[in-house]
Amino acid sequence: MRLKGLNCYDESGRNRVGNNGYPFDGSLASVDILNGGCKKQDRSGICYYASFADQEAKLNTRCRQSQADSVVMFLTVVVLFVVLTLTYLRIKRTH
């Protein structure tokens, strides 16, 4: 996921939505999975979690959840490979 260089714990407006509004370059709101989806309107756009002040705080929450999900997925892959290796070794030993 594209969260490198972004700080999920910085709750400043600049970190959440950047300086210039849509497309929110370099901020949490620029990440599609965090911003809740965007609609382009002429030369500007609206993103659900980035365009409304009462929703901006959810960007940090969604960012932390995404980081936690990434860790869980990584650990799942590690466990999968360990189980496959142990199964292979067990089958090899019985034959």
Secondary structure as GFF3:
##gff-version 3
##sequence-region A 1 95
A	DSSP	alpha_helix	13	17	.	.	.	ID=ss1
A	DSSP	three_ten_helix	28	30	.	.	.	ID=ss2
A	DSSP	alpha_helix	32	35	.	.	.	ID=ss3
A	DSSP	beta_strand	38	41	.	.	.	ID=ss4
A	DSSP	beta_strand	44	47	.	.	.	ID=ss5
A	DSSP	alpha_helix	57	94	.	.	.	ID=ss6
###
